[in-house]
Amino acid sequence: MGVKALQGTPSTARRWGIEMTTHLGADGTPPGAGRTRPHHRRAWTALIASLALVLSACGTHTGSASTPGGGNSGKPLVGGTVSYAYGANYFKWIFPLPNEVSWTQYQQAVSWSLWPTLYTPGNGPVPAINETTSLAYPPVFSQNNSVVTVKLKPGLKWSDGQPVTSADVQFFLELYQANKKNVASYVPGDFPDNVASVSYPNSSEFVIHLTGSYSQQWVTDNELTQIIPMPRQEWDRTSMSSPAGNAASTPAGATAVFNFLEKQASTLSTYATNPLWKVIDGPWELTSYNPTTSQVVLTANPHYTGANKPHLHKVIIYSYASDTAEVTALRSGNVDYGFVPYSDYVGLKSYLAHNGYVVAPWLADFVQWGELNYTGPYGPLNSQLYIRQALQHVIDQKLYIQTTLHGVGIPTYGPVPNTPGSKFVSPQEKVDPYPYSTSSARSLLTSHGWAPGAGGTMTCQRPGTAPNECGAGIAQGRSLTLSLLYEAESPTLAAQVQAFQTAAAKAGIHIALDPQTITSMYAQGGVCPTSAPCNWGIKLFANWLWNYGDTDVEPTGGASFGTGNYWGGGYHSPQADALIAATHKETGLSHLYAYENYISRQVAALWFPTWATQISVVKDNLKGWDPQQAFGFPQFSSWYLTH
């Protein structure tokens, strides 16, 4: 059941001048916020009604405006305040090294505004490094691609007037190396494990000595993008009263410093006042934060010395407890740059377009999949390729896109975004290897020793490991039943999983639906602990838009499907590891294609259609936002207001 449509006649959206002032209500809620219970930002309030609308925007990823006025025309005005809306995926983590819970683009969109990465992932709509906004010049490789020399751009300064130097990079590397298991992006064997040593010949240069010869593109796109210079002169301490300087120079000291910074970051009420978070090198400063509503106020950093200085004076980020509350605020004119859920898109796009808004789906370079559990009690079933193939055969992606997503989605056939025009997606991955067919799914099962049991669900009749038997760990008489954990707050997702359940039943597979809160979904993690296996077979988030690891630009897959990954459900394949390793060693697309084709055909995860990261709704006097960024990060510094 979806949220009821808004009642009454919509009022004309309020217009504003250069400086728009907005305030919290008396109860601390953002403008237009209702009292509905919170839910995950990506859990779109959605439809179950079937529609055959296919939009012209489908198949593009630039987020091009659907009406005139969404481009970058018009003379920029200096200053002004713009409001930006998130849903209920609250900003709750300021420290730029993410843990598993904080590893989302919503958290990083704020923290990277304060402390940018060394190299900027995403150049507008293109999945590539943005050399203009990066803090360093392109790296120089030598000694058969085993040595990387990086030179910082001149004139970069912290907001306290101190220069950004190689010592700030060294501080980051010391923290990361000593605490890598607590950093969400870490994958064993990759950065920083493949770093033999680092030297610092001067204040503007550092030299990384790798453990072997590596692909220049992979190192640049996926390793150097993880580096975030951090203010050593302020953060390298173990308490607020201790002096800062070289506490992190030993592994034990780096652990103590890391623990101190994480503890400071857990005190949300001091985000806008803690002197630690005031020393920044990014274009924006966090000047106000409400830990209850997660409202963030970013003010242009007057001491910013990098490229692309902000046009705006302030950006107010509202976090709404429900999509209904956000849409209410949007309709009343309290949001400059917001979103409409899929359920409201068709009904509101014409109204919004005629009331001063541009509507533009944001189809970022992400991939959506259903995570399979290879380590829990369902592991023996999910470990069988033919079962995974059968499951993929009963996912009707075309139907889901046409009905639940109103045509705003991209078919997903493997681990690399199937974005038109992308050089990274292989020709093979553009074609569905397991098209929708319940009969094909059923044939795969019966040919491997399964037969219908009670209620039509398949049971194993020929246990064993021969090619025509059920497979290792599957006992005779075991029912082909899988528990599907999914995000309960999203009716759109519910429509998809119900259709999946119905189709699977026709093939003899019983999908036991287990709706959960987003909090519960996160708590059960990606890899089940061996001491207490998680009791789920498939996990599917609403609009869980997987990219390559947030700081990864080239989709080589180590963070997703390499051994030791967290969100791959414990997937492990020596052949996949070898193919991934080849993408790290050899420059060029052939090795990348080999990896993605293998993972696609192996159905390492269940491929579901990729949603738009959001359907953006933007006031027509706000420019500089289009095209929308490749990896879902709002580019606040490029925005400007016009008359």
N, C-alpha and C positions, 0 to 999 in steps of 0.2 A: 504494500500500500504506500503510495507516495504522499508527500505533504500536500495539503489542500492548496489550490490555486489562490492567489491573493484576491481578496474580495474588493468590490467597489470599483469606481472609476479611477484609473491612475492619474495622479496629479502631474502637471508639467514639471519636468526636471528643473531644479533651481540652477541658475547660472551664477557664476562668481567672477570676480575680477582677478587681478594679478595675485593678490594675497588672500587666500581663503582660510578663515579661522574656524576650526572645529574644536569641540570640547566633549569631554566625557559627560555622561549624564550624572545625576546625583548619586546613582548606585554604582558608578564606576564603569558602566558599559559604554561601548563606542556608539556613535550615532546610529540610530535605527536598530540597535541590537535588541532581540527579543529575549524571552526567558526560557527558550527551548534548551534542552540538554545538549551539551557539546558533542561533537563527533569529528572524525578525522577530516582534514582539509580535502583529501583526495576522494572522500566518499561522497560523490555527487548525489544530491537529492534528485531522483530520477524517475523515469517512466517505466511502465510495463506495457503500455499500449503500443501496438505495432504500427510503425510508419515506414513508408517506402521512400522518404525524401533523401536524395543523394545530392550533397552540396557541391558546388563548383570548387569550394575550398578543399574538398577531400583530395588527398594526394599531394598537397603542398605542405611544406614545413616552415614557411617563412612567416606565417601569421599575417598575411596580407589582409588589409582592411576590406570589409565587405561593402563599404560605402565610401564615397569620396570624402576626403579630409583626413584620412588616417596616415598620410605620409609625413614627410619631414619638411613640408613647405611652410613658409611663414617666417618672419623675422623673430629670432629668439628674444624674449624679454629677460632682463636680468632680475633674478630673485623670484619670489613667489613660493607658495606652499601647495603641495599636491598630496592628496590622500590615496593610499593604496590599500587594497583589501586582501587579506588572507582569510581562510576559513578557520577552523578550530585546530589546525596544526600549529600550536603555539610556539612562539620563539621563547625557548627556555634554556639556551646554552650559548654563552658569549665566547668562551675559550675556543680559539680557532682549530684546535685539534679535536676532532669529533669522536665521541664514543658511539656505540651502536644505536642508542636511542636518539641521539642528536644528529645522526648522519642523514640529513635531508637537505634539499636545496633551499628550504624555507629558513632553516637555521643559518646556512652558509651564506645566503643572500645578504644577511645582516652582518655576520662576522667578517666576510670578505670585503664589505664596504669599509670596514675599519682597518683590517689587516689583509691586504691583497696577497694572492699567491705570487710567487716569483715570475711565473709565466701564466698568462690569463687563458684559461680553457674556454674556447668558444669565440669565434670572430663573427659577431652578428648571427645570422642564421646558419653559418658554415661551421661544421665541427673541425675547427683548426685553431691554432694558437693565434691570439691577437697580439701581434708584435708591438703595436703602438702603445697599448696600455700595460704591457709587461714591464716589470721592474729591471729586467736585464736584457742585454743584447742577445741575439741568437747564439747558442753555445757553439764552441769550436771543438771538434773531435780530432784526436790524434792517436798515434800508436795502435793502428788497426782498430779504431773505435773502442779502445779500452780506457782512454783518458778523455775527460770532458772539462774544458776550461770555460768558466762563466764569468762575465764581467758585468757588474752592476752599472746602470746608467748614472751619469753624474748629477749632482744636485739634489738627490733624494734626501729628505729629512723627516725625522720624527716631529711630532707636534710640540715637543719640548725644546726643539732647536738642534738636537743632536743629529748627526748624519746617520743615514742608514748604511751600514757597512757589512763587510763579510763576517764580522764578529756576530752580527745578528742572525746570519745564516748558520753559523757554527753553533750558536745557542739552540736554534731550532733542531739541528741535526743531533745534538747531544740529548735533547729531550726525547726526540723520536726514537733514537737508537735504544735508549735505556728503558723506554716505556712502550715499545712498539705493540706489544700484545694488548695494550689498552686503547689502541688507536684503531678506529673502525676500518680505515682503508688498508690496513696492513694485511698482506698475504705472504706467508712464509716462502722464502726464496727470492722474492722480489725486493723492491726498495724497502728498507735500507740494507737488506741481507747481501745484496750483490755489490755493495760498496766496500772495497778493501780498505781505503783510507781517503782522507780529504786533507789537502794542504791549503794554506791561506797566505799566499805570497805578499799580499798587500790589502789595504782596507777596502778595495773595490773589486777584488778578484778572489775566486776560490777554484780549486782544481780537484775534481773527483776522479779517483783511481778505481775503476771497476774491477771486478773479479775475473773478467774476461772480455771478449769482444761482443758488443751488442749493437742492435739496430739503432741507428741515429734517430729515426723517427720515434721509435718506442721510448727511448730514454728521454727525449725531449717532450713528447706528448704525454707520457704516462708516469714518468718518474720525477722530472724536474718541476712539473706542475704541482707536485705535492709539497714542495718547499714553500714555507711561509716565513719570511724574515720576521723575527720577534724582537721587541725592544729589550736587549740584554741589560741596559743600564737601569731598567725599572723592574723587569720580571725575574731576573736571575737572583732570586732570594728564596729563603725558606720560611720567612715570616714578614709581616708588615714592618716590624721594628728592626729586622736584620738588614745589613748593608747589601746592596746589589752589586754583582760583579762577576765572580767566577765560581759560584756555588755548584753549577751544573757541570763543571769540568771533569768530574769523575762520575761513573755510573751510579754510585750510591747517592751522590749529590744531585744528579739529574733526576733521580727518582723522588727525592725529597722535594725538589723544586716543582716537579710535575704534580705531586700530591697537594702541595700548597696552592698551586694555581687552580687545580680542579676544585679544591675546597672553596676558594674564593668565587669561582664560577657558579658554585651551587647556592650561593647566597644571592638570590635574584633581586632582592630589595635594594642592593647597592650597585646595580649595573650602571646607573647614571651618575654615581657619586664616587665609586671606588677609584682612587688615583691610578691603579693598575690599568684600568680600561680607558684612561684618558690619554695615554701615550700611544698615538696611532700614526700610521703613515698613509692611510687610505683617504679617499675623497670625502668621507662622511664621518661625523662624530655622533655617538649615541648620547643625546642630551636629555632624554626622558624615557622612562620605562615603567610600566605598570605591571607588577608581577601577577596581579589578579586577572586582568584582561589581556595581558601580553601586548598592550599597545606600545609601539616603539616610535620615538621621534628621532629622526636622523637630521642633523644640521650640517650644512656644508662646512667642511674643515677649512678654516681660514689660513691654516699653515700648510695646506696640501701643496706638494711640489711635483707631483706626477703629471701624467698626460690626462687629457679629457677632464678638465676641471668642471665641477657641476655648474649648470645654469641656474638651477633652483636654489632657494635658500633652505627649505625644509621639505622632508618627506615624512608624512605621518602614516604609519602602518597599523591598520586595524586588524584585529583577529576576531572574527565573528564566531559565535558559538554554534551557529547553524547556517546553512545556505539560505534558508528563508529569511533570517535576520539580515544577511548581507544583501539579498535582493531587495528587501524593503529599504535599506539604506541607499542602495543604488537608485531605486526609483524615486526616492525623495531628494536626490541630488547631493547626498553627503559623501559620495565616493567619486573620485576622478578616474581611477583605474581599478576596476573590479572584475567580477566574473558573473556569469549566469550558469547554473547547473544545466545539464542536458535536458532535464525535465521542463525547464522554462525557456529553452533556447528558441524553439519554433514559435511559441506564443508571444515572446517578448522582443524578438529581434527587430521586427518592423516598428514596434512602438519606440524602442530605444533609438533606432536609426533616425526617427523623425523627432526625437527630443534631445538632440545634441550629442549623441553617442555614436561611436564607431564600434562595430561588433566584429571580432577577429579571432577565430579559433587558433589556439597556440599549439601547433603540432610539433613538438620538440623532437630531437633525435634520441628517443628513448625506446625501450622495448618492454612489453608487458608479458609476464609469464606466470603460470601457476607452479609454485615451488613443490617439488616432489620430495618425500621423506625417504631417504635411503638408509637411515640409521635406526629408525624405530621399529615397532612391530609390523609395520607395513613394508618394511625394507625388502623382504624377499619378493613381494609382488612388484614393487617399483623397480627392482633391479633387473627385471626381465624386459628386454628390448621389445619383444612382441606385445607385451601388455601395454607398454608406453605407446607403441604405435597404434594399438587398438583404441586407447584413450584419446589420442590425437585425432583419430578418424571420426570421433563422435563430437568434436568441437566444430560447430557450424559458424565459422568466422564471418562469412558474408551475411548471414542472417543477423548476427549480433550487431554488426556495423549498421545495417540498414534499419534495424528496429530500435534497439536499445540506445545506440549512439547517434541516431539521426544522420547517418552517413559521415559523421565527423570521426574518423578513425582510420588506422592503417593496418592492413593484414600483417600478421607476424608469423614468419615461418622459420625463425631461428634466432640466434643470440645477437645479431647485428640489426640495427634499425633498418627497416625496409623502406627507407626514405627515397622517393624519386630523385634521381640526380646524384645520390651519394656514391662516391667512388669506393666506399668501404663495403657496400653490400655486394655479394657475389651474384653472378647471373643465376646460379642454381637456387640461391635463397630467395629469389624473386618469384619462384614457382612453388606452389603448395605440394610438398612431397607426400602428404597424407590427407588428401581432400576428404571432405565430409562424406561418409558412407558407413552406415551402421552394419550393412551386410559384409563389408570388408573387415570391419572390426570383429564381427562374429566369426568369420572364417579364420582369422588369425588365432582366435581362442580355441576353436574346435580342432584345428590342426596341431595344437600343442597340448592336447589331452584334456580339454575342458568339455563339460556337457551340462545342459540345463538341469538345475536341481529344483528344490522347492521354491515356488514363486517365480520361476524362470531365471533365477540367478545362477550363473555358471558355478560349478564345483569341480575341483580337480579329480579326474578319474585315472590319470596316468602319471603318478608322481615319478620324479627322476630327472636326470640331466641330459637325456638324449634329445636330439633335435625335435622329436615329436612328443616330448613330455613336458610337464608343467614347469620344471626348473628347480634349481637348488633352493632348499629351505621351505618348499611348499609341500605340505602334507596331503595325503589322499583325503578327499572330502572337504578340503578347505574351500570356503566360499569366496568368490571374487568380489569382495566388498572393500571399499575404500572410504575412509572418513574424510570429508572435505570441509576444512576450516575456512570460513570466509567472513568478510566484514559485514556485520549485520546492519550497520547504519545506512547502507547503500541499496535502495530498491533497484537501481540499474544493475548492480552486480547480482542481486538476488534473481533478477530476470534471466541473466546469463547462466547462472549456476542451475537454475531450475530447468532451463532448456537443455543444458548439459546433462543433468540427471535423467531427464526423460529420454534423451537420445541414447545414453549409456545403457539404460534399462532394456532398450530394444536389442542391444548387442549382448545382453546377459550380464552386464556389470552393474552392481548396486553401489550407487554413490550415496552415502549417508551424510546429509547436510548438517553441518554443525556451525550455526551462526555465532559469532563472537564479537565482543567489543574490540576496538582498535587497540586498546590498552592490553587486552588479553592476547591479541595477535602478536604484539611486540614481545610480551613477556615470555611467550613460548619459543621465541628466538628462531634462528635459522637452522642450526645444527642441534639435533637432540642430544642431550648429555647421555653418555653411555651408562651412567649409574642409574638414570631414571628416564628411559626412552619416552619421547613424546608420543601421545596416542593420537596421531593424525597422519593421514596419508598424502593429502594435498592441502596446500595453503595458498589462498588467493586473496590478495588485497584489492580494494576498490581503486582502480586507476593507479595501481602501483607501477610507476613509470621507472623502469630500470634503465640506467645508462651504464657507462663502463666503470663507474666508481667515482663519479662527480669530478675528480681531478684528472681522470683518464680521458684523453681525446681520441686515441686510436683504439678501436674496440677489439683488443686482443684477447680478452676473456679471462685473464688470470684472477681478477678480483671476483669474477662471477662463477667460473667453473673449474678453476685450478684447485688442486688438492689443498685442503686447509681453508677453503672459502667458508664464509659464514652463511650467506643467503642462498647457497645452491643446494641446501638440504643434505649436505654430506656427499654430494656427487663426487665420484672418484673414478678416473679412467687413466691408466698409464698412457694410452694412445692420445687422449686429449691433452694430457700434460706435455707429451712430446710435441704435439702440434702447437700448443701455446708457447712452449719454450722456443720453437722455431720462429714464431712471430716476434719474440724478444731479441733474437739473434740476427735475423736477416731482414734487411730493408726491402720493401716491395710488397705488392698485394698478393702474390701467389700463395705465400704461407698463411696470410690472413684468411684468404678464401678457403684454403684447405681446412683450417681450424673451424670456421663457421659452418662449412658444409657438413663436417663430421658431427658437430654438436646439433645441427639442425636435424640430420637424419637419425641421430641417436636419441632424439627427443629427451635431451638431458633435463628439460623442464617442459611443461605443457604450454604450447604457444597459444595465447589468447590475443585477440586484436588489441592494438595499442590505442588508448584513448588520447584525446587532446589533453595536455597538462592542465589547460583550462580554456574556456571560451571567454576571451577577454572582452571587456566592455570599457571603452575609454572615451572620456569627454573629447569632443572634437577640437577644443582649444589647447589640448595637450599634444605636443609633437615630440619627435625624436625616439619614440618607442618602437616604431615599425621599420624593419622587420624585428620580430621578437627573437630573443637569443636562443641559440641552438640547444642549450642544456637546461632551459627553464629558469634562468636567472634574470630578474628584472635589472635593466641597465639604468639605474637612477640618474647617473651623471649625464646621460645623453638626453634626458627629458628636458623640455622647456615649454613654457606657456606662450601663447600668442593672443593678440587682441581678438 
